[in-house]
C-alpha cells in the first residue's frame, strides 16, 4: 500500500553510530587509565593530609571511574542489534547511563556540602604543602583526561556525561590548590571546607544539564535546536502537500533523531514521489534519516461540501 511507509534505520546511519561509539570507547578507556591513577593518589593523600577538599576531589574522581565504566558498558549494550521486542535495540542504555552519571554528581555535591558545613565549626589540622602538591597533580591529570574526551563527538550524551565529570574534577583540583596554598601561606584552615563547598557547587552545576538532557530524550521531547511547527510548515511548502498533522520529532539516542507524521496531499498526486521528496528534505536540512510518514489524500471538494451542509 502506498499510503503508509516506514523507513528503517539506514546502513549509513548505523555505521556512523558504530564509528562514533568506537571513538568514544577509545577516549573513555584513556580517561579511565588516567583517573584510576588519580583516585588512588588522591585518596591516599587525603588520608595523610586530613584535607576535606582533597577528599571531596578524590570522591569525585572515584565517581569519574564509575561513570566511565558505566559509559563503556552502556556503549557496548547500545551496539547490540535489536530484535522483535526491542526494535531499536539497546541504544537508550547510553541515555540511562548519562542520567545516572548526572544524579551521581548531584549526590556527591550534597554529601560534600554536608561534611564541609560540619567542618566549618571545627577545622582540623591540615598539611598545606601536601594538599598543594596533590592538587597540582590532580589538575594535570584531570586536564589530560578532559582534553582526550573533549576531542570526541560531543553530541554523544554518554561521552558528554563522562566529560562533564572530568571537567568538574579539573575545577575541583583547582580548589584544592587554592586551599593548600592558603593553608601553607597563612595557616588558615577554614579555607579547606570553604573550598569544598565551592567544589560541591561546581559539581552540582555540572550535573544540571546532564540530568536535564537525558530526561528530555526519555520524555521524547523535540531535540534541541529543532522546532516541530517550523518543520511542519516547511513540509507544506513541498509541491502538492496540503497539510501536515500529528507530527512527532524525537531522539532515540545521541545522533539518532526520528520523525513521524501524517501528510495530506492533493487528489491524484504521486504520494510516493512526495514522500521521497520529504525524506530528502528532512535528511538534508535536519539530518533526520529515520522517518515514518503516513500519506493521506485530500478529501474531494464535493465530499467536503456535503459534510459542511
N, C-alpha and C positions, 0 to 999 in steps of 0.2 A: 504494500500500500504506500502511496506517495505522501499521505498527509501526516506521517509520523516518521521521524528519523532520529536515531541515537548514534552519536559519533563516539565510538570507543576511544580509549586512550591511544593516541598515535605512537608509533615506534620512536619517532624523533623525540617526543616529549619524554618517553620512558628512558631513552638513552641519556637525555640531558639530565634528568633527575638522578640517574645512577652515577653519572660522572660528577655531579655536584656532591652527592653523598660520599663518593670515594675521596674527593678532595677534602671535604670536611673531616672525614675519618682520619686522614693523614695528619691534618693540622691538630686535631684533638689529641691524637697519640703523642705528638711532640709536646703539646702543652701539658699532658698528663705526666710525662717524664720530668719536666721542669718542676711542676707542682709537687710531685712525690718527694723530691729532694727538699723543697722549701718547707713542706709541712713537718718533716722530721726535725730540721734545723730550728724552725720557729718554735715548735712545742718545747723542745729541749731548752732553748734559750729563754722562753717564758718562765719555765720552772726554775732556772738558775738565777734569773734577774728579778723575778717577782712582779713583772710588768703585766698589768691587765690589758693595756693597749697591744702588747705583743701577743698575749693570749687570744685577744679578740681577732687579731690578724691571723693567728695560727688556726683558729676555728673557721675563719673564712676560707683560708687556703684548703683546709680539710674538706669544706663544702665544695670547693672547686674540684677536688679529686673525685668526690662522689658525683658531682654534676657531669664531669667528663665521662665517667664510667657509665652513668645513666644515658648520656647522649650517645655514646658508642653503641650501647645495647639497643636504644631506640632506633638509631640509624640502620643497624643490622636488621631489626624486625621490619622496618619500613621498606626494605629492599625485597622482602619476601613476596612472591606472587599472590594474587588474590584467588578466590575460589567462589563456589556457588553462594555461600553465605556472606562472604566479605568481598564484594566485587571490586572494591578499591584496595583490597589487601590490608596491610597493617600500617599504611602511610601516616595515619594520625598519631601513631605512637610518638613521633617526633614532637607533635604539638603537646601531648600529655607530659613529655619529658621537660619541655620548656616551661610549662605551667608548674611542674613540681620544683624545678630549679628556682623559679620566682618566689614560690611560697617558702622554700628553704631559706632564701636570702632574708625574707621578712622575719622569719622566726629567729634567725641568728641575730638580726639587728635588735629585736626586742630583748632577747636574753642578755646581750652585751650591755644594753642600756640599763637593765635592772641591776646588774652587777656593778656597773660604773656608779650609779646613784648610791648604792650601799657603800662603795669605797670612798666616796667624797667625804663621808663623815670621819673615817679613819684611814687616811692614805698610808700604805705600808712603805717600808724602806725599799728602794729600787736601785739597781745598779745601772746608772745612766749610760756609762760607756758601752756596756754590753747591749743595751737596748738600741743605742745609736748605730752600732756596727751591724747588728742583725737587721735593723730597719733598712739600712743602705743595701744590704744583701737581698732583702726582700723586694725592694724597688727594682733592682737589676733583674731578678728572676721573673717578677710579675710583668715588667715591661717586655721582656723577651717573649714570654708566653702570649701576651696581648698582641704583640707585633705579628706573631705567627698566625694567630686566629683572625686578626683584623684584615689580613690579606686574602681571606677566603671570601665566599659568596655570602654577603650579609643578609640576603633575603631568606636564607636558611634559618628558621626560628630556633632550631636545635643548636646550631653553631652560635647564633646570636646570644642564646642563653648562657652558654659557656663563656663567650667573650665578655659579657657583662659581669659575670663573676670575676674574671681575671682583671678587668679594668678597675672594678671596685677594690680589688686586692691591692693594685698598684697605688691607689689613693690611700688605702688603709696603711700601707707601708710608709707612705709619706707622713701620715700622722704619727706613726711610731718614731720616725726620725726626729720630728719636731719634739715629741715627748722626751726622747733620750737626750737631745741637745739641750733642752731647757733644764732638765734634771742635772745634767753634767755641769752646766754653767752656773746654775743658781741653787740647786738642791731643792727646788720647789716641787715636791712630789704630787700635789693635786693635779698637775698638768696631765698625769697619766690617765686618771679616769675621765678627765675632760676630753683628752684626745680620743679616748674610747667612745665617748658619746658622739664625737664628730664622725668617727669611723662608722658607728652604727647608723647615723643619719645618711651617710653616703651609701651604705649598703641598702638601706630602706628605699632611698630614692631610685637606685638602680633596679629595684625589684618591681616598681610600679608598672612600667611598660612591659616588663617580662611577664607579668601576670595578666595585664590587660589584653595583649595581643593574642595569646592562646585562647582566652575566653571569647574574644571576637570570632576566632576561627571556629570554635566549638559551637557558638551560637549562630554560625553560618551568616555572619554579617557581611555586607558588601565589602570587598577588600579596600584597604586604604588607598586613596588616590583615584578610585572609581566612583561613578555616580550612575546608579541604575536608571534614573529618569532620563539622564542625558543619553545613555546608551540606547534606551527605547526610542528617543526622538531621532537619533542618528539612524536607527534601523528603519524608521518610517520614511526616511529620505531616499531609500533604495527604490528604484522604479517598480511600480505595481504593488508596493506594500501599503496597505490602508491603515493598519493599526497593529500595535503590539500590546499584549496584556499578559498578566501572570508571569512577569519576568523575574527571574531569580539569578543572582550572581553571588557565588560564594567560593571559599577556599577549602580544598580537601586537605592539602598540606602545603608547606612553603614551596612556591613556584608552580603550583598546580591549581589554577583557577578554573572554575566550571560555570557554564551559563545554561539556563533552561527557560523556555518561554513559548507562548503561543503567538503566531504571526498570521494576521488576516491579510489575504491578498485579493486582488481584483478577480472578478469572474473570468474564467478562461485563461488566467495567467499560468505560466510554466512554474509550478511550485518547486520542483527540484532545482531548476536554474536559480530561482530567487534564494532558495535555501543555501545553495553553494556560494552565491554572492555574499550572503550574510555571514557565512562561516569565514570566508576570506577576509571580510571587513573586521570581524572580531579578532582574528589572528593578527592582522597587520596593525590595527590601531591599539589593541589592548593586550596582545599576547595570549589571548584565550584560545587554547587548542581544543578543549573538550566542550562541545555544545550539543544540546538536545532541543530541537526546535519542532514544535507541533504546527504544521502548516494548515491553515483553515481558509476556505474560500468565502468571500464576502457574500452575504445573502442577496439574492436578486432584488432589484428595486420594487418589482410588483409584489413580492412577498412582504417586504418592509411596509408597503402601503396598506396591505391587507391587515397586518398586525397593528398598525398605528390607527386604523379606522375604528 
